[in-house]
Amino acid sequence: MKSKQRASDLKAMSPDQLTDEMLNLKKEQFNLRFQRATGQLENTGRVREVRRDIARVKTLQRQKAAGAKA
């Protein structure tokens, strides 16, 4: 349920907003990796969620780019 809501929110974003979201997710992914390496990560499932959110954003960026070309 949560991922469907997240996907619909992402679909409503413009390409510039998707780029900003991608940067935020990449920063969060870096911080999570750093926390895992130092043993400070408490919510290990968040790493997987962020990785999947990044994939969702990339997919939508490609779809919107393909739609703009057509």
C-alpha positions as CSV (number, residue, x, y, z in Angstrom):
1,M,0.0,0.0,0.0
2,K,2.8,2.4,0.9
3,S,4.8,1.8,-2.3
4,K,1.7,2.4,-4.5
5,Q,1.1,5.7,-2.8
6,R,4.8,6.6,-3.2
7,A,4.7,5.6,-6.9
8,S,1.6,7.7,-7.6
9,D,3.3,10.7,-5.9
10,L,6.4,10.2,-8.0
11,K,4.3,10.0,-11.2
12,A,2.8,13.4,-10.5
13,M,6.3,15.0,-10.3
14,S,7.9,17.0,-13.1
15,P,11.3,15.9,-14.6
16,D,13.1,18.6,-12.5
17,Q,11.4,17.4,-9.3
18,L,12.4,13.8,-10.1
19,T,16.0,14.9,-10.5
20,D,15.9,16.6,-7.1
21,E,14.3,13.5,-5.6
22,M,17.0,11.4,-7.1
23,L,19.7,13.6,-5.5
24,N,18.0,13.3,-2.1
25,L,17.7,9.6,-2.4
26,K,21.4,9.2,-3.4
27,K,22.4,11.3,-0.4
28,E,20.3,9.2,1.9
29,Q,21.7,6.0,0.4
30,F,25.2,7.3,1.0
31,N,24.4,8.1,4.6
32,L,22.8,4.7,5.2
33,R,25.8,2.9,3.7
34,F,28.1,5.0,6.0
35,Q,26.0,4.1,9.0
36,R,26.0,0.4,8.2
37,A,29.8,0.5,7.8
38,T,30.2,2.1,11.2
39,G,27.7,-0.1,12.9
40,Q,25.2,2.7,13.7
41,L,22.4,1.6,11.3
42,E,19.3,0.6,13.2
43,N,16.7,0.3,10.5
44,T,18.4,-2.1,8.0
45,G,15.2,-2.3,5.9
46,R,15.5,1.3,4.9
47,V,18.5,0.5,2.7
48,R,16.3,-1.7,0.6
49,E,13.5,0.8,0.4
50,V,15.8,3.6,-0.7
51,R,17.4,1.4,-3.4
52,R,13.9,0.6,-4.8
53,D,12.8,4.2,-4.6
54,I,15.9,5.1,-6.7
55,A,14.9,2.5,-9.2
56,R,11.3,3.9,-9.3
57,V,12.6,7.4,-10.0
58,K,15.0,6.2,-12.7
59,T,12.2,4.3,-14.4
60,L,9.9,7.3,-14.3
61,Q,12.6,9.6,-15.7
62,R,13.1,7.2,-18.6
63,Q,9.4,6.9,-19.3
64,K,9.0,10.7,-19.3
65,A,12.0,11.2,-21.5
66,A,10.6,8.6,-24.0
67,G,7.2,10.2,-23.9
68,A,8.8,13.6,-24.7
69,K,10.6,12.2,-27.7
70,A,7.5,10.5,-29.1
